[in-house]
Amino acid sequence: MYPRVSLREGKFKVADQFMAVRCTPEVEFYAAVLIPKSSARPLFEARKQVSGALAHIAWRDWISAVGAVDYTRRFADCLRGRDKD
């Protein structure tokens, strides 16, 4: 299994940005990347399933999307209870 982000069509109605969180096979936190709706929509459209309600987007495509912001350090701090912002 390769790293991917699963995104549902309905989320576009309620969110302006989307964060994907990646874990290791041992279910340990690995990375978190936020992208704007304007970047998520074309990724979704390119990979949506036949039903049209779900898309599986390759991690490499997600992290290289226009406007991607690496939240890995901030997310890790929150997991450890050290969120200071």
PyMOL commands that set and color helices and strands:
alter all, ss='L'
color gray80, all
select helices_A, chain A and resi 9-13+37-47+59-63+72-79
alter helices_A, ss='H'
color red, helices_A
select strands_A, chain A and resi 4-8+17-23+29-36+54-58+69-70
alter strands_A, ss='S'
color yellow, strands_A
deselect
rebuild
show_as cartoon
